[in-house]
Amino acid sequence: MNIGLFLAKKIQNTKSQTFSSLIINVGVLSISIAVSVLIISFFVLFGFKNTIKNKLFSLTSHLQVSKFTVNRSLEEASMPNNLELIHLVKKNPNVRSINKVAFKSIILKSDEEISGVVFKGIDKDFDWNAFSPNIIKGRKINYNSSQISNELIISKKLAQEINVKLNDELLIYFIQDPPRARKLKIVGIYESNVEEMDQIYVLGDLALIQKINNWENGEFGHFEIFLRDIDKLDVAKAELLSIFSQEYQVLKVTEILPQFFDWFKLLDRNILIVIILIVIVASFNMISVLLIMIMERTPMIGLLKAIGSLNGQIRSIFLINGAKIILKGLVIGNLLGLGLCFIQDKFKIIHLDPVNYYMNFVPIAWNWPIILAINLGVFIIVLLVLLIPSFLIRNISPVEALKYKD
C-alpha cells in the first residue's frame, strides 16, 4: 500500500474538525475563480477577434492582388480578364474563392444630403457568403446578362446620414473629368458595425464601373482572394507571388488594415498579463494553504520521522492533498466558467455599444483545446509551486515536533 496516499486520505477525512478545513475551502475557491476567469477571458477574447475578423472579411478579403501604381487615389489601374491566371489561383488548395472587384470614388446625392464614398463594383460571380449576414434589410443585387444592373447596397449609417431608405432611388456622381451621373435603386441595407468600413463602401454592379472607365474585355480593378485557413496567409501570399508577374502586387489583409491587427496584438498582450497575474495569485493562495496544513500537522510529521519515514514520503502526503484541492477547484471553476459562457452565448445578457466595440453584445467563441490547456496548465504550474513549501518538512525536527504536540 502507498503510505503517502493512505495518510493523505486520512487527513482529508478528518479535516472538517480542524482549522485547516476553512483554509482548504479558500484554496478551492481560489483555484475555481482563477480557472473560471481564465475560461471566460479566453472565450471572450477569441469571440471579439473572430467577430471583428468576420466583419472585416465581409467587406475586404484575406489577400488582394492589383497592378502596381504610383497613384495614391482610389482610381485603380485596370487588370486584364486573364482566365488562365484565375484558373491557376483557383487550383491553389489554400484558396477558397476569388472575386473580381473594382473601386471608384463617387458622391451620393439624395434630396437633402450628399456624401462622398467608394463604389465597390462586384459581378454575378461574387462570393456572398461573408457579406450576406451583414444585410439587415432588402436583398442582394440581381444581375442581368444583357444590361447593367441599376441596383445598390448601402450601409445603415450612410442611409441615415443622407436620409434615404430601402427602395429609394439615389443619384450618384462618379468623380472624374467630366463627372458622370447615374440613378440607382437601393435594394439592400447592410450593417457591419465597423464604422470605418460602413462609412466608406457601397456595393453595385462591376459592369457600371467598366462602362464609366471605358474598360473593355472584362477588365477590372483587383482580385479579392479568400483562403480556407487565414493562418496560411504568408504561405498563400508566397504562392501567389510565384503565379503573378512583377507588375502585380499581392497584399495581405494585415497590410491593408494594419490598425485592426495591431489592436489584436494588443489584446493578446493584455490577456497574457491577466493570465500571469491570476496564476500568481492562485499559486500564492495554495502556498498559504499548504503551509497551514504543514504547521497544523507538525506533530504528525515529527511522529512519522521518529518511526523512520523519509522526507519524500511525508512530502507526498501534503502534495497529494494539494493536488486534490487543485482538482476540486478545477471542477468547480470549469462548471462556473462554462456555465456563465453558455448563459451569455445563449441569452446575450451583456450588451455592448457597437460604436465603440463593433458589436452589440459580448461574443463567446467555444474552444475546447483551450479548456484542456487551461486545466493542464493550472494543475501543473500550481502543483510545481507547492513543491516550495513542501521542502520545509525536512527542517522539522522530530523532537521539537513532538514537544509541540504537548
DANORNOR-V249050 format. One record per residue. N is the residue number from 1. RES is the residue in three letters. D_FIRST is the distance of its C-alpha to the first C-alpha in Angstrom with 1 decimal. Layout:
N&RES&D_FIRST / N&RES&D_FIRST
This chain:
1&MET&0.0 / 2&ASN&3.8 / 3&ILE&6.0 / 4&GLY&8.9 / 5&LEU&8.3 / 6&PHE&7.6 / 7&LEU&10.7 / 8&ALA&12.5 / 9&LYS&12.6 / 10&LYS&13.8 / 11&ILE&16.4 / 12&GLN&17.4 / 13&ASN&18.1 / 14&THR&20.2 / 15&LYS&22.1 / 16&SER&25.0 / 17&GLN&26.0 / 18&THR&26.3 / 19&PHE&28.8 / 20&SER&26.3 / 21&SER&26.2 / 22&LEU&29.8 / 23&ILE&28.9 / 24&ILE&26.0 / 25&ASN&28.5 / 26&VAL&30.9 / 27&GLY&28.4 / 28&VAL&27.8 / 29&LEU&31.6 / 30&SER&32.2 / 31&ILE&30.1 / 32&SER&31.7 / 33&ILE&35.2 / 34&ALA&34.7 / 35&VAL&33.5 / 36&SER&36.2 / 37&VAL&38.9 / 38&LEU&37.9 / 39&ILE&38.0 / 40&ILE&41.3 / 41&SER&42.7 / 42&PHE&42.0 / 43&PHE&43.2 / 44&VAL&46.4 / 45&LEU&47.0 / 46&PHE&46.8 / 47&GLY&48.9 / 48&PHE&51.6 / 49&LYS&51.7 / 50&ASN&51.8 / 51&THR&54.4 / 52&ILE&56.7 / 53&LYS&56.4 / 54&ASN&57.3 / 55&LYS&60.3 / 56&LEU&61.4 / 57&PHE&61.2 / 58&SER&63.2 / 59&LEU&66.2 / 60&THR&65.5 / 61&SER&63.5 / 62&HIS&60.8 / 63&LEU&63.4 / 64&GLN&67.2 / 65&VAL&69.7 / 66&SER&73.3 / 67&LYS&76.2 / 68&PHE&76.5 / 69&THR&79.1 / 70&VAL&80.3 / 71&ASN&81.1 / 72&ARG&79.0 / 73&SER&80.0 / 74&LEU&78.5 / 75&GLU&81.3 / 76&GLU&79.5 / 77&ALA&80.9 / 78&SER&81.0 / 79&MET&78.8 / 80&PRO&80.2 / 81&ASN&78.7 / 82&ASN&77.3 / 83&LEU&75.7 / 84&GLU&74.3 / 85&LEU&72.4 / 86&ILE&71.0 / 87&HIS&69.9 / 88&LEU&68.1 / 89&VAL&66.3 / 90&LYS&65.2 / 91&LYS&63.9 / 92&ASN&61.4 / 93&PRO&57.9 / 94&ASN&57.0 / 95&VAL&60.1 / 96&ARG&60.0 / 97&SER&63.6 / 98&ILE&66.7 / 99&ASN&69.5 / 100&LYS&73.1 / 101&VAL&73.9 / 102&ALA&76.7 / 103&PHE&77.2 / 104&LYS&80.5 / 105&SER&81.4 / 106&ILE&83.2 / 107&ILE&84.5 / 108&LEU&83.8 / 109&LYS&86.7 / 110&SER&86.7 / 111&ASP&89.6 / 112&GLU&88.4 / 113&GLU&86.0 / 114&ILE&85.3 / 115&SER&82.1 / 116&GLY&81.4 / 117&VAL&78.5 / 118&VAL&77.4 / 119&PHE&78.2 / 120&LYS&75.4 / 121&GLY&77.0 / 122&ILE&74.8 / 123&ASP&75.8 / 124&LYS&75.0 / 125&ASP&72.1 / 126&PHE&70.3 / 127&ASP&66.5 / 128&TRP&66.3 / 129&ASN&62.5 / 130&ALA&61.7 / 131&PHE&64.8 / 132&SER&65.2 / 133&PRO&62.6 / 134&ASN&64.8 / 135&ILE&67.8 / 136&ILE&68.0 / 137&LYS&71.6 / 138&GLY&73.7 / 139&ARG&72.9 / 140&LYS&72.7 / 141&ILE&75.9 / 142&ASN&77.9 / 143&TYR&79.5 / 144&ASN&82.7 / 145&SER&83.5 / 146&SER&87.2 / 147&GLN&87.2 / 148&ILE&85.3 / 149&SER&83.1 / 150&ASN&84.3 / 151&GLU&81.0 / 152&LEU&78.8 / 153&ILE&75.4 / 154&ILE&75.0 / 155&SER&72.4 / 156&LYS&72.3 / 157&LYS&72.9 / 158&LEU&76.0 / 159&ALA&77.3 / 160&GLN&77.1 / 161&GLU&78.7 / 162&ILE&81.7 / 163&ASN&81.8 / 164&VAL&81.6 / 165&LYS&79.6 / 166&LEU&78.7 / 167&ASN&81.7 / 168&ASP&83.9 / 169&GLU&86.0 / 170&LEU&85.5 / 171&LEU&87.8 / 172&ILE&86.2 / 173&TYR&87.9 / 174&PHE&86.7 / 175&ILE&87.2 / 176&GLN&89.5 / 177&ASP&93.1 / 178&PRO&94.7 / 179&PRO&92.1 / 180&ARG&91.6 / 181&ALA&90.7 / 182&ARG&89.1 / 183&LYS&88.4 / 184&LEU&85.0 / 185&LYS&83.4 / 186&ILE&80.0 / 187&VAL&77.9 / 188&GLY&74.4 / 189&ILE&72.8 / 190&TYR&69.5 / 191&GLU&67.1 / 192&SER&64.3 / 193&ASN&64.0 / 194&VAL&64.2 / 195&GLU&67.4 / 196&GLU&68.1 / 197&MET&68.3 / 198&ASP&69.8 / 199&GLN&72.6 / 200&ILE&73.6 / 201&TYR&73.4 / 202&VAL&75.4 / 203&LEU&75.0 / 204&GLY&78.0 / 205&ASP&79.4 / 206&LEU&79.2 / 207&ALA&82.6 / 208&LEU&84.2 / 209&ILE&83.2 / 210&GLN&84.3 / 211&LYS&87.7 / 212&ILE&88.1 / 213&ASN&87.2 / 214&ASN&89.3 / 215&TRP&86.3 / 216&GLU&87.1 / 217&ASN&85.2 / 218&GLY&82.0 / 219&GLU&81.4 / 220&PHE&78.7 / 221&GLY&77.2 / 222&HIS&73.6 / 223&PHE&70.6 / 224&GLU&67.6 / 225&ILE&64.5 / 226&PHE&61.3 / 227&LEU&58.1 / 228&ARG&55.2 / 229&ASP&52.7 / 230&ILE&53.9 / 231&ASP&51.3 / 232&LYS&53.5 / 233&LEU&56.4 / 234&ASP&56.9 / 235&VAL&56.5 / 236&ALA&59.0 / 237&LYS&61.5 / 238&ALA&61.5 / 239&GLU&62.1 / 240&LEU&64.9 / 241&LEU&66.6 / 242&SER&66.8 / 243&ILE&68.6 / 244&PHE&71.1 / 245&SER&73.8 / 246&GLN&74.2 / 247&GLU&76.5 / 248&TYR&73.6 / 249&GLN&70.9 / 250&VAL&67.4 / 251&LEU&65.8 / 252&LYS&62.2 / 253&VAL&61.8 / 254&THR&60.1 / 255&GLU&63.5 / 256&ILE&65.6 / 257&LEU&63.7 / 258&PRO&61.9 / 259&GLN&61.9 / 260&PHE&59.4 / 261&PHE&57.0 / 262&ASP&57.3 / 263&TRP&56.3 / 264&PHE&53.2 / 265&LYS&52.2 / 266&LEU&52.6 / 267&LEU&50.4 / 268&ASP&47.7 / 269&ARG&47.9 / 270&ASN&47.8 / 271&ILE&44.7 / 272&LEU&43.0 / 273&ILE&43.9 / 274&VAL&42.5 / 275&ILE&39.2 / 276&ILE&38.8 / 277&LEU&39.7 / 278&ILE&37.4 / 279&VAL&34.4 / 280&ILE&35.3 / 281&VAL&35.7 / 282&ALA&32.4 / 283&SER&30.6 / 284&PHE&32.3 / 285&ASN&31.4 / 286&MET&27.7 / 287&ILE&28.1 / 288&SER&29.6 / 289&VAL&26.9 / 290&LEU&24.2 / 291&LEU&26.5 / 292&ILE&27.0 / 293&MET&23.3 / 294&ILE&22.9 / 295&MET&26.0 / 296&GLU&25.0 / 297&ARG&21.7 / 298&THR&23.4 / 299&PRO&22.9 / 300&MET&19.2 / 301&ILE&19.2 / 302&GLY&21.5 / 303&LEU&19.4 / 304&LEU&16.2 / 305&LYS&18.6 / 306&ALA&20.3 / 307&ILE&17.3 / 308&GLY&16.7 / 309&SER&14.5 / 310&LEU&15.8 / 311&ASN&17.8 / 312&GLY&16.0 / 313&GLN&12.6 / 314&ILE&14.7 / 315&ARG&16.7 / 316&SER&13.9 / 317&ILE&13.4 / 318&PHE&17.1 / 319&LEU&17.4 / 320&ILE&14.9 / 321&ASN&17.1 / 322&GLY&20.1 / 323&ALA&19.3 / 324&LYS&19.0 / 325&ILE&22.3 / 326&ILE&23.8 / 327&LEU&22.8 / 328&LYS&24.3 / 329&GLY&27.3 / 330&LEU&27.7 / 331&VAL&27.8 / 332&ILE&30.4 / 333&GLY&32.3 / 334&ASN&32.6 / 335&LEU&33.8 / 336&LEU&36.3 / 337&GLY&37.6 / 338&LEU&38.0 / 339&GLY&39.5 / 340&LEU&42.1 / 341&CYS&42.9 / 342&PHE&43.4 / 343&ILE&45.7 / 344&GLN&47.8 / 345&ASP&48.0 / 346&LYS&49.0 / 347&PHE&51.4 / 348&LYS&52.5 / 349&ILE&52.3 / 350&ILE&52.8 / 351&HIS&56.2 / 352&LEU&57.6 / 353&ASP&61.1 / 354&PRO&61.9 / 355&VAL&64.5 / 356&ASN&61.8 / 357&TYR&58.7 / 358&TYR&60.3 / 359&MET&58.6 / 360&ASN&58.8 / 361&PHE&55.2 / 362&VAL&51.8 / 363&PRO&50.6 / 364&ILE&47.0 / 365&ALA&45.9 / 366&TRP&42.6 / 367&ASN&40.5 / 368&TRP&37.0 / 369&PRO&36.1 / 370&ILE&36.7 / 371&ILE&34.3 / 372&LEU&31.6 / 373&ALA&32.7 / 374&ILE&32.7 / 375&ASN&29.2 / 376&LEU&27.7 / 377&GLY&29.9 / 378&VAL&29.2 / 379&PHE&25.4 / 380&ILE&25.4 / 381&ILE&28.1 / 382&VAL&26.9 / 383&LEU&23.3 / 384&LEU&24.9 / 385&VAL&27.1 / 386&LEU&24.3 / 387&LEU&23.3 / 388&ILE&26.6 / 389&PRO&25.9 / 390&SER&22.2 / 391&PHE&23.8 / 392&LEU&25.5 / 393&ILE&22.4 / 394&ARG&23.3 / 395&ASN&26.7 / 396&ILE&25.4 / 397&SER&26.3 / 398&PRO&24.2 / 399&VAL&27.6 / 400&GLU&29.1 / 401&ALA&26.0 / 402&LEU&26.0 / 403&LYS&29.8 / 404&TYR&29.4 / 405&LYS&27.5 / 406&ASP&30.6
